[in-house]
Amino acid sequence: MVKLAGSGCELLIPLSERKPLQEIERSIIKTYRRQLWAKFNKAVRDFKLVEEGDVIGVAISGGKDSLLMAKLFQEMQKHGVSNFKLEFIAMDPGFHETNRELLLANCAYLNIPVKLFESRIFDIVDHIAKDYPCYMCARMRRGALYSKAQELGCNKLALGHHFDDFIETTLLNMFYAGTFKTMRPKLVSKNFKNMELIRPMCYIQEEDIIRFTSKNGISAMSCGCVVAAKKTSSKRREIKELIKELKKTNSEVDSAIFNAARNVNMDSILGWQKDGKKYSYLDFYDK
């Protein structure tokens, strides 16, 4: 692996080992059909993520997840699943120059016509949220992406959160926030009119993304932040390790966590929140 100077990140694979573009694209439909292509399409169908006439802003962070998502959308468009348009957008929040070059080089090689715009989010977050910058950074970055997507005429913004992100978020909220809350594959923006956020990779497991990236020699960024590399807590990493340990005795535990979020039994919970109002099961208790 090649270390990126000053970034705290690593390349997954030397650039010289990447496969030809046609072979990479073919592998999505053929080699990884069950793990990637079928799951992407299933999520789109299950949650009605892509509709006729959509203009989708595909957010490219430079990491393995967003690069794969871009190629999956291109394949979907190529195979005529729906009549929709794509805008590939990337934000430079203050990347190390090496990361910026890598992002652009990967997009060029993978034939992703990305539109890069700049912000000063890393500097701002480092100033206002020094100890725990990730939450603030994520909110600001998403807002900037929404704004750019809207400027380009998009009605949807696609993010590359995968299956593992969903279940880790569920457990993080349970263990550290005391709430049962997870990500959703689709939601309406509260701050940007007529905009929706979609997560079409919600069924795709991270290990399959890593395998696809590695086998095809795609040298994606594993991280791009110059602020949080030495500051952030390791809670998500702890959750990853916990799930890994649990899978040793129950190989389906990750699927069980994911499914729990869509199999909530309202007759067997103590309380819930809806539209900002809290309810107790006693409010509906039938003697």
Secondary structure, DSSP 8 states (H G I E B T S, - for coil): --B-TTTS-BBSS-GGG---HHHHHHHHHTTTIIIIIHHHHHHHHHTT---TT-EEEEE--SBHHHHHHHHHHHHHHHTTSS--EEEEEEEESS--HHHHHHHHHHHHHTT--EEEEE--HHHHHHHH-SSSHHHHHHHHHHHHHHHHHHHTT-SEEE----HHHHHHHHHHIIIIISS-----SEEE-SSSTT-EEE-TTTT--HHHHHHHHHHTT---BS---SSSTTTS-SHHHHHHHHHHHHTTT-TTHHHHHHHHTT---GGG-SEEEETTEEEEGGGG---
